[in-house]
Amino acid sequence: MDSRTPLKNGYELVFSGADGGKRKFFVEDVLGYGASCIVYGGYYRNNHGRRKSVRIKECYPHKVFFASTFCRKLQNKNVGRCKTVL
C-alpha cells in the first residue's frame, strides 16, 4: 500500500544557497512515481525574473546507510557506535 502523499500544485520549497541566499522552487504537477520517490514538474525564477523549469525529486528511502568512511569519522569524534539510520 502506498502511503505517500504528493505535494500540491503551488507548494513552495525554499532552499538556502552556499552564499546565504535563498531560492524558491514551486511544484506544479506530479510527473511520476518511483519505488522510492515522487517526481514533480516545477519551476523557479532566476535573477532576471524569468521562469526556469525544473524536475523536483522527493525521496522516500526505506533505509539510509552511512558510508563506512563517514562512520569512522563519527567514531573518531567519540560519538560512539555507528548505527544504521532508519
Order of alpha helices (4+ residues) and beta strands (2+ residues): beta-beta-beta-beta-alpha
